[in-house]
Amino acid sequence: MAKAPFVVTPVLCAVAVAYKNGAMIADDVLPRVPVGAQSFKYNKFPIGEFFTPPDTLVGRKGQPNQVEFTATEATDSTQDHALDDAVPEADAMNAAAQPGMPDPKLRAAQGLTELIVLRREVRAASLVFNAANYGTGNKQTLSGTGQWNDYTNSNPQTDILSAQDAMVMRGNVAAMGRSVWTVLRQHPKLCKAIYGNGTDAGIISKQAFQDFFELDGVFIGEGWVNTAKKGQPPSLTRVWGKSFSLMHRNMNADTEFGTTFGMTAQWGPRVAGEIVDPDIGMRGGVRVRVGESVKELITANDLGYLYSNAVA
């Protein structure tokens, strides 16, 4: 049997799997759900089924009514996302000769994982803030005096509560970028409503905002991404832009049962390893590889509400 060129390395896997970036919110907004194979099936349940109560009355010798849960079965596949970094043998030798110097392969694994996580964040933000992924009556584009940075005319309290009332299952989490949160937490109308003492100035904490709107989570995307073409000066923009989303998130939902706005199918754990490459430098070296097999999904577009361009 031919030896696999990619050797999974436990110590590199430990670095890749353990890596967490507090600025990233994709795992909170679209929780990971394990699937048994790269190609998988998942169920989409008709929303009306859960709001149509059957007759439950049973006669003394009668039989209870029997119900059947129906679903539309969809087929999809996880996608492999991976990156390599070349580590010359000379670098490994120099690190070994200097006590306290980090192993270059471990540093490579961490750096690659950061980029893998950032790319996933970009995919998640693009999916969640795409108006096409929401039901017809579950989205608005704000403009002019309606945008929340207009502290005189806009009213995010009314907007968010109206969105909650419009959803068939109220949103229990909110996602937004840092620029939207900076505006919301200083909005005079929200300050008055949350502080309850007539003040229209201050800074609202995330916990106070969460409690006020009866949410289970408020997720603020902090990440930046460089949108410039390779070779051009960096042009950094926020990954999570200027929109605001309310979602019903069911942490017990999986590909078989449960209704939730979205999830991430994951096949196997994140992996990391190395491939010997004799063409790296004079002494050869290894290519460190980190990757994961995932697919972000919107599974129930009626369970989300989007305010596009929430701030200017």
Secondary structure, DSSP 4 states (H G I P E B T S, - for coil): -PPPSSEE-HHHHHHHHH---TT--HHHHS-EEE-SSSEEEEEE--GGGGG-PPP----SS--PPP-----EEEEEE-EEEEEEEEEEHHHHHHHHTSTTPPPHHHHHHHHHHHHHHHHHHHHHHHHHT-GGGS-TTSEEE--GGGSTT-TTT--HHHHHHHHHHHSSS---EEEEEHHHHHHHTT-HHHHHHHH-SS---S---HHHHHHHTT-SEEEEE--EEE-SPTTSPP-EEETTTT-EEEE---TT--SSS---SEEEEE-S--EEEEEEETTSTTT-EEEEEEEEEEEEEE--GGGEEEEET---
